[in-house]
Amino acid sequence: MPLAPCSAASHAVTHEGSGDALFARLQMQPVAAAGFDAALAAAGDALVAVYFWGDHCFNCERFKQAAEPKAAELSALRLHWLQANVYTDTELGRRFSLHGVPSFYFFHRGKKLGRITSWPGLPAFTKAVEDLYMRIGAAAGP
């Protein structure tokens, strides 16, 4: 699945429930609007994937259920993961003009590279990430 091009409350963001195990396995760090740019900067040269989700979101739960058994494969992509519940942190949803979740945004050195809206499955997700590594010329990619 090709990536769509991107255009242009300081509180902890947490998730209770089925995502906790996946968030832990992928080391998805919670991020809020107030600290978003700092979290991107802290990632340095890593390719960053931001998982935007919401409470009681059917498709977000489907992603978590599909991704949990594939966590090792997702970890092998060597992404720096961030996650944000945009139902509780609506400022992030507005900032990125989100019209649906789950959405995955990709950044490198603070620059938006692309997004995937909805979970396309592991093969398509992996292909999109590999394409991004090629685009940024990262020899450290998968």
C-alpha positions as semicolon CSV with decimal commas, in nm:
position;residue;x (nm);y (nm);z (nm)
1;M;0,000;0,000;0,000
2;P;0,157;0,332;-0,101
3;L;0,201;0,605;0,155
4;A;-0,010;0,915;0,124
5;P;0,199;1,233;0,121
6;C;0,183;1,449;0,432
7;S;0,122;1,822;0,446
8;A;0,193;2,047;0,679
9;A;-0,254;1,981;2,738
10;S;0,041;1,848;2,873
11;H;-0,089;1,518;3,005
12;A;0,025;1,161;2,990
13;V;-0,134;0,953;2,721
14;T;-0,200;0,600;2,833
15;H;-0,411;0,310;2,720
16;E;-0,569;0,050;2,938
17;G;-0,662;-0,283;2,796
18;S;-0,559;-0,501;2,510
19;G;-0,306;-0,262;2,361
20;D;-0,083;-0,259;2,668
21;A;0,101;-0,578;2,573
22;L;0,158;-0,464;2,215
23;F;0,264;-0,117;2,329
24;A;0,516;-0,276;2,567
25;R;0,650;-0,528;2,314
26;L;0,706;-0,259;2,051
27;Q;0,823;-0,007;2,313
28;M;0,557;0,237;2,192
29;Q;0,610;0,551;2,395
30;P;0,303;0,756;2,480
31;V;0,314;1,109;2,344
32;A;0,091;1,413;2,393
33;A;0,054;1,729;2,187
34;A;0,269;1,935;2,423
35;G;0,567;1,702;2,390
36;F;0,520;1,577;2,036
37;D;0,797;1,774;1,864
38;A;1,040;1,701;2,149
39;A;0,963;1,327;2,119
40;L;1,041;1,340;1,747
41;A;1,366;1,525;1,815
42;A;1,463;1,273;2,083
43;A;1,438;0,994;1,824
44;G;1,743;1,136;1,647
45;D;1,813;0,964;1,315
46;A;1,564;0,682;1,373
47;L;1,263;0,630;1,149
48;V;0,966;0,715;1,371
49;A;0,621;0,556;1,344
50;V;0,342;0,729;1,533
51;Y;0,035;0,517;1,597
52;F;-0,274;0,737;1,637
53;W;-0,563;0,547;1,793
54;G;-0,877;0,596;2,003
55;D;-1,064;0,429;2,287
56;H;-1,333;0,186;2,179
57;C;-1,218;0,214;1,817
58;F;-1,309;-0,111;1,642
59;N;-1,038;-0,085;1,375
60;C;-0,775;0,009;1,636
61;E;-0,860;-0,309;1,825
62;R;-0,836;-0,507;1,501
63;F;-0,486;-0,367;1,444
64;K;-0,377;-0,459;1,796
65;Q;-0,519;-0,811;1,765
66;A;-0,350;-0,863;1,426
67;A;-0,021;-0,704;1,531
68;E;0,027;-0,877;1,867
69;P;0,121;-1,217;1,718
70;K;0,343;-1,034;1,465
71;A;0,522;-0,816;1,722
72;A;0,860;-0,978;1,651
73;E;0,827;-0,898;1,280
74;L;0,721;-0,542;1,360
75;S;1,016;-0,505;1,599
76;A;1,249;-0,624;1,323
77;L;1,153;-0,312;1,125
78;R;1,359;-0,113;1,376
79;L;1,110;0,170;1,406
80;H;1,104;0,416;1,693
81;W;0,738;0,391;1,797
82;L;0,523;0,660;1,953
83;Q;0,151;0,625;2,027
84;A;-0,124;0,874;2,101
85;N;-0,490;0,839;2,187
86;V;-0,639;1,119;1,979
87;Y;-0,981;1,071;2,134
88;T;-0,840;1,206;2,460
89;D;-0,574;1,432;2,305
90;T;-0,784;1,602;2,042
91;E;-0,516;1,865;1,977
92;L;-0,302;1,601;1,803
93;G;-0,599;1,489;1,595
94;R;-0,655;1,847;1,481
95;R;-0,285;1,908;1,417
96;F;-0,269;1,617;1,174
97;S;-0,625;1,660;1,038
98;L;-0,707;1,301;1,125
99;H;-1,031;1,178;0,975
100;G;-1,000;0,825;1,103
101;V;-0,799;0,594;1,321
102;P;-0,594;0,394;1,332
103;S;-0,346;0,606;1,143
104;F;0,029;0,561;1,125
105;Y;0,246;0,864;1,051
106;F;0,614;0,834;0,967
107;F;0,885;1,088;1,046
108;H;1,258;1,115;1,000
109;R;1,455;1,391;1,170
110;G;1,126;1,563;1,251
111;K;1,004;1,568;0,889
112;K;0,676;1,400;0,798
113;L;0,738;1,138;0,533
114;G;0,397;0,980;0,492
115;R;0,103;0,806;0,651
116;I;-0,103;0,493;0,638
117;T;-0,467;0,513;0,741
118;S;-0,606;0,187;0,873
119;W;-0,399;-0,128;0,918
120;P;-0,308;-0,268;0,574
121;G;-0,166;-0,594;0,708
122;L;0,194;-0,680;0,784
123;P;0,320;-0,737;0,426
124;A;0,195;-0,398;0,300
125;F;0,309;-0,221;0,617
126;T;0,655;-0,379;0,589
127;K;0,681;-0,280;0,222
128;A;0,587;0,080;0,304
129;V;0,851;0,095;0,579
130;E;1,116;-0,060;0,353
131;D;1,031;0,202;0,089
132;L;1,079;0,476;0,349
133;Y;1,418;0,338;0,448
134;M;1,518;0,343;0,081
135;R;1,390;0,699;0,051
136;I;1,594;0,825;0,344
137;G;1,894;0,618;0,241
138;A;1,916;0,445;0,575
139;A;2,158;0,156;0,570
140;A;2,037;0,077;0,922
141;G;1,691;-0,020;0,792
142;P;1,550;-0,372;0,797
